[in-house]
Amino acid sequence: MTPSYKFTCYPYQCIMGTSTDVLIEHTITQRDVSRDDLVEAFEKFLLASGFHKNENERLDFIQEDLL
């Protein structure tokens, strides 16, 4: 299947030696994926890449009021 979206985390050398030498790819092949499902997939990608969030945190779109 052809990817519609792909998130990639490339390995890198960190000075502390704590990063793993792993390539992480999240590929979404569904073309009509909803925005909420895409955000959820990105959250999972971030977790797999070593970013952590608290139980009470989430990614979201915030509407800014026009002045």
N, C-alpha and C positions, 0 to 999 in steps of 0.2 A: 504494500500500500504506500501511497505517496504521503509524506508528512504534510500536515497543514501548519503545525507549530512545532518548534523544537527548542528546548532550553538546554544549554550545554554549560557544564562547569569543567574547565580544563585543569589538570594537575599543575602544581607550581611548587617551587622550592621555597619553603619558608625558613627564615633564619633560626627559628626555634626548633625546627625539625619535627613539628607536630602534625603537619599536613600529610595525608596519604597520597600516594602517587596513583590516583584513580581518576579516570575520565567518567563523568556522570552525564548521561543524556536522558532527557524526558521527551518523548516524541508523542505527539497527538495527531492521529490520522483522521479523526472525525472532523469533517469540514464545517458542519453546522453546530459546533460546540457552543453552548451558551456562555455568556460572560462569567456567570457564577461558577460554572464547571471549569472554565479556563483559569480563573483565579484560584480555585481549589487545587488544580493540577500544579500551578506555580508555587503554592504554599508547600505542597509535597516535595517539589523539586528543591526548594530552599532548605527544607529539613534534611533531605538526602545529601545536600551539599554542605551540611554542617552548621547551618543557621538554626538557632533555636528560638522559640517563642513561648511565652507564658500561656497558661490555659485560658486566660481572659483576654488574649490578644488575637487579632485577625487582620488580614488585608482587606481593604474596603475602598470603595470610591466615595469621595466626599464632595457634595455639591457646594460650590461656593456661591454665595448670593452676589448678584451683580449690584454694584452701587450706582 
